[in-house]
Amino acid sequence: MKKTWIPLLAGLAISCSAPPAEAQQTREKTKDQQKLERRQEQRKEKYPEEYREHFTKEYSISKNGAVLAIYNLEGSVNVEGYPGDKIVIELDQTIYARTKELVEQGKKEIKLGFEQVGDSVVAYSSEPWDTRPYDWRNRNRDEYRRIEYHNDLQYTVKVPFNTHVHLSTVNDGNVIVKNVAGILDVNNVNGGIQIVNAKNTTRAHTVNGDLTVNYLVNPDKESSFYTLNGTLTASFQPGLSADIRLKTMNGAYYTDFENWEVLPTSINLSQSKKEDGTIYRINKNSDIRIGSGGRTYKFETLNGNIYIKKQS
């Protein structure tokens, strides 16, 4: 049976517009991967010299409440839950540049970091840039020198099902999380985010890419989803009860949940002091309540549609 999509447009008024085509939805799900493959082909033409190495790291941790953090700069991050008691990191490194001399320079300068403290594991790069988040005022000026090689890191990781994850990458990579029941904090800049079979509170933010997430168990606490330039698609279990906060400038909202109602428009007023006076900013959100409401899920995009789906 074909689903009926209810467009929520112009202040969440119900429209009789035709529902999005299924073929279009399928294309949107693979768009970020297609972009990534094109960029990789272009990279090979521009930077013909490369060096490859593979690393395997294993860390014994408890099955409940462990934490994995990966701070990547260039490359994809793929994390999947499994019924084990170790965090297993498979890392494929590619150093690429225009000349062999630059590749050799990268081999000498690049340093990777792996740390374990109790049940927390962190993976990052420490040289020539430290990819861990920290105060910009403590940065060394040498970090701004021109680097003429690239360090692509492809993470493939297995974690116990209930691990909490903090994942980020910036360029030429997507972030994929599957079958992880812990708290999810997932970030990207130039790529998409895909979360499959989640069960917990989620914060998923990207800038240039689509964001898709589906839940085996609807999160019982506030969650937020953001993409600046991309489509945002979230699939929940049929018994969803939540207050949905929606915000987009150049897009529309759609849902196939039937038991929803429009909530009063919320307006947030903020102010900042300037030398010549005070500036006031007004942010307007469109809110709906699905079921009996309760927890708040925030969805925001600038250029793209938002789809709130009911899993069949």
C-alpha positions in Angstrom: 0.0 0.0 0.0 1.4 3.4 -1.0 1.9 5.8 1.8 0.3 9.2 1.8 2.6 12.1 2.6 1.1 15.2 4.2 3.0 18.3 3.1 3.2 20.8 6.0 3.7 24.1 4.2 3.4 27.8 4.9 2.7 27.8 8.6 2.0 24.1 8.6 -1.2 24.4 6.5 -2.2 21.1 4.9 -1.7 21.2 1.2 -3.0 18.9 -1.5 0.2 18.9 -3.5 1.3 15.5 -4.9 3.6 13.5 -2.6 7.3 13.2 -3.3 8.2 10.5 -5.8 9.7 7.3 -4.4 12.4 7.4 -7.0 13.4 10.8 -5.8 13.6 9.6 -2.2 15.9 6.7 -3.2 18.2 9.1 -5.1 18.5 11.4 -2.1 19.7 8.5 0.1 22.6 7.8 -2.2 23.5 11.3 -3.3 26.3 11.9 -0.7 28.0 8.6 -1.5 27.9 9.5 -5.2 29.5 12.9 -4.5 32.2 11.2 -2.4 33.1 8.8 -5.2 33.3 11.6 -7.7 35.6 13.6 -5.4 37.9 10.5 -4.9 38.2 10.1 -8.7 39.1 13.8 -9.0 41.6 13.5 -6.2 43.5 10.6 -8.0 43.9 12.8 -11.1 45.1 15.8 -9.1 47.3 14.0 -6.6 48.8 10.9 -8.4 51.3 9.9 -5.7 50.1 8.1 -2.6 51.2 5.8 0.3 48.8 3.4 2.0 48.9 1.8 5.4 46.4 -0.2 7.5 46.2 -0.2 11.3 44.2 -2.4 13.7 43.5 -1.3 17.3 41.6 -3.3 19.9 40.5 -2.1 23.4 38.8 -4.2 26.0 35.9 -2.3 27.7 32.7 -3.0 29.5 29.6 -3.7 27.4 27.6 -1.0 29.1 28.4 2.7 29.2 31.7 2.7 27.2 32.5 5.9 25.2 34.2 6.1 21.8 35.3 9.5 20.3 36.8 9.8 16.8 37.9 13.2 15.7 38.7 13.0 12.0 39.7 15.7 9.5 39.6 13.9 6.1 37.8 10.7 5.4 34.8 8.7 6.4 33.8 7.2 9.8 31.8 4.0 9.9 30.8 2.6 13.3 28.7 -0.5 13.9 27.4 -2.2 17.1 28.1 -5.9 17.8 27.7 -8.2 20.8 31.3 -8.2 21.9 33.3 -6.5 24.7 36.0 -4.8 22.7 36.2 -1.7 20.6 37.9 -2.7 17.3 39.3 0.0 15.1 40.3 -0.8 11.5 41.9 2.2 10.0 43.0 2.7 6.3 45.4 5.6 5.9 46.2 7.1 2.5 48.8 9.9 2.3 48.5 11.5 -1.1 50.2 14.5 -2.9 51.4 15.7 -6.2 55.0 14.4 -5.8 56.7 11.5 -4.1 58.8 13.9 -2.0 55.6 15.5 -0.5 54.3 12.0 0.3 57.5 11.2 2.1 57.2 14.5 4.0 53.8 13.5 5.1 55.0 10.0 6.3 57.5 11.8 8.5 55.2 14.5 9.9 51.8 12.8 10.4 51.2 11.4 13.8 48.1 9.5 14.8 46.7 9.3 18.4 44.9 6.5 20.2 44.1 6.8 23.9 42.2 4.7 26.4 41.2 5.9 29.8 39.0 3.4 31.6 36.1 2.6 29.3 36.7 5.7 27.1 38.6 5.4 23.8 39.7 8.4 21.7 41.2 8.3 18.1 42.5 11.4 16.5 45.4 13.0 14.6 48.0 14.9 16.6 50.4 16.1 13.8 50.6 18.2 11.6 47.2 19.3 13.1 45.6 18.2 16.3 42.1 17.3 15.3 40.7 17.2 18.9 38.4 20.0 19.9 40.1 22.6 22.0 40.4 26.4 22.6 41.6 28.1 19.4 43.6 30.6 21.5 46.0 27.8 22.5 46.9 26.9 18.9 50.5 27.2 17.7 51.2 29.5 14.9 53.0 26.7 13.0 49.6 25.0 12.5 48.8 27.7 9.9 51.7 26.8 7.6 50.8 25.5 4.2 50.6 21.7 4.1 50.9 20.3 0.5 49.9 16.7 1.2 46.7 15.1 2.4 46.0 12.5 5.1 42.9 10.5 4.3 41.7 8.3 7.2 39.0 5.8 6.7 37.7 4.5 10.1 35.8 1.2 10.2 34.9 0.4 13.9 33.0 -2.2 15.8 31.7 -1.3 19.3 29.6 -3.1 21.9 25.9 -2.3 21.3 25.5 0.1 24.3 28.5 2.3 23.6 28.1 6.1 23.5 29.8 7.7 20.5 31.1 11.1 19.6 32.1 11.1 16.0 33.2 13.9 13.6 34.9 14.4 10.2 35.3 17.5 8.0 36.2 16.8 4.4 35.7 14.0 1.8 33.8 11.6 4.1 30.5 10.5 5.3 29.6 9.3 8.8 27.6 6.1 9.2 26.4 4.6 12.5 24.6 1.3 12.6 23.1 -0.7 15.5 24.5 1.4 18.3 22.1 1.8 21.2 24.0 4.4 23.2 23.9 8.2 23.1 24.9 9.5 19.6 26.7 12.7 18.9 27.5 12.8 15.2 29.0 15.7 13.2 30.1 16.3 9.7 30.9 19.3 7.5 31.3 18.4 3.9 29.4 15.1 3.7 26.3 13.2 4.8 25.3 11.4 8.0 23.4 8.1 8.1 22.2 6.6 11.4 20.6 3.1 11.3 18.7 1.4 14.0 19.2 3.9 16.8 17.6 3.7 20.2 18.8 6.7 22.2 19.2 10.4 22.4 20.8 11.8 19.3 22.5 15.0 18.2 23.3 14.9 14.5 24.6 17.9 12.7 26.1 18.4 9.2 26.6 21.4 6.9 26.8 20.1 3.3 25.1 16.8 3.1 21.9 14.8 3.7 21.0 13.5 7.1 19.0 10.3 7.5 18.2 8.5 10.8 15.8 5.7 11.7 15.0 4.4 15.2 14.3 0.9 16.5 13.2 2.6 19.8 12.1 6.3 19.8 14.5 8.4 21.9 13.1 9.3 25.3 15.0 12.6 25.7 15.4 15.7 23.6 17.3 15.2 20.3 18.4 17.6 17.5 19.0 17.2 13.8 20.5 19.8 11.6 21.8 20.2 8.0 22.5 23.5 6.3 22.4 22.3 2.7 20.6 18.9 2.4 17.6 16.8 3.0 16.7 15.7 6.5 14.8 12.4 6.9 13.9 10.9 10.3 12.0 7.6 10.7 10.3 6.8 14.0 8.3 3.9 15.5 4.5 4.2 15.0 3.8 4.9 18.7 5.7 8.2 18.6 4.6 10.9 21.1 6.7 14.0 20.8 6.7 17.8 20.2 8.5 18.5 16.9 10.2 21.8 16.3 10.7 22.5 12.6 12.7 25.3 11.0 13.7 25.7 7.3 14.1 28.7 5.0 14.1 27.2 1.5 12.3 23.9 2.0 9.1 22.2 3.2 8.0 19.8 5.9 6.4 16.5 5.3 5.0 13.7 7.5 3.0 10.5 7.1 2.0 10.4 10.8 -1.7 11.1 11.0 -2.2 12.0 14.7 -0.5 15.4 14.7 -1.7 18.9 15.6 -0.2 22.3 15.1 1.1 24.0 18.2 1.2 27.8 18.8 4.1 29.4 16.9 7.1 29.9 19.2 9.1 33.1 18.9 12.5 33.4 20.5 13.8 36.9 21.2 17.5 37.4 21.7 19.5 40.6 22.1 23.1 41.6 21.9 24.8 44.9 23.0 26.7 47.0 20.5 28.4 50.4 20.9 25.7 52.1 19.1 22.8 50.3 20.8 21.1 47.0 21.2 20.3 44.6 18.4 17.2 42.3 18.8 16.8 39.1 16.8 13.6 37.2 16.4 13.6 33.5 15.5 10.3 31.9 14.5 9.8 28.2 14.7 6.9 26.0 13.5 5.9 23.3 16.0 3.7 20.3 15.7 2.7 17.7 18.3 2.6 14.0 17.3 0.5 11.8 19.6 0.3 13.1 23.1 3.6 15.1 22.9 6.3 15.2 25.5 9.9 15.1 24.6 11.2 17.7 22.1 12.9 16.8 18.8 14.4 19.7 16.9 14.8 19.7 13.1 16.5 22.5 11.1 17.7 23.0 7.6 18.3 26.1 5.5 18.2 24.6 2.0 16.3 21.3 2.0 13.1 19.5 3.0 12.4 17.8 6.3 10.6 14.4 6.3 9.2 12.9 9.5 8.4 9.3 8.7 6.5 6.5 10.4 8.2 3.1 10.0 5.9 0.4 8.7 
